[in-house]
């Protein structure tokens, strides 16, 4: 019986969601334009890094990516810690802590995408998902980052790079948790299964959020990121 532990778990989810709801793109754009513009009414209408870069500028975009990463990192660290406290003594503590990290990461992404502070209209969660990966499994983050850069270098399309990483997320998770942790370091199989299930769920969420981008990609209408010539 977990007893009061359930309240701690629920509190970790609420904390992660509320922290994720602090949508940096909306806040930074409002500050940069002195309250005159809402990033959700500009460009693609997405409250995320790419639209800020295109519509507002490099500095606001950098601030957006830094703080979106940071809020996810904090949410996941808190989630992992609280799960370790609640489930102290469990036989599969590594798997449980990892699930706590993934779940809090997901709630942070959920808050980012549907922020309670901004009428539930936010971003698509790629940068926030990256922050989750940094803490949950840095190996998956490194592989995903390399994948993102390779696809982006050849296509110059952020959405395609993001969707590719999302689709490969469960595969990369399988490689690190099963092929490395389970086979070499004898982690429990439940740990592997839970991590893979969590990665599949998060990947599906991110891909669904990119449904409009997928339609534009199939129609050949998705915009590329290009370096503008200096005047």
Secondary structure, DSSP 4 states (H G I P E B T S, - for coil): --TTHHHHHHHHHHHHHHHHTS-HHHHHHHHHTTTS--GGGSTT---SHHHHHHHT-HHHHHHHHHHHHHHHHHHHHHHHHHHHHHTTT-TTHHHHHHHHHHHHHHHHHHHHHS-GGGTT-----HHHHHHHHHHH-HHHHHHHHHHHHHHHHHH--HHHHHHHHHHHHHHHHHIIIIIIIIHHH---HHHHHHHHHHHHHHHHHHHHHTHHHHHHHHHT-PPPP-PPPP-
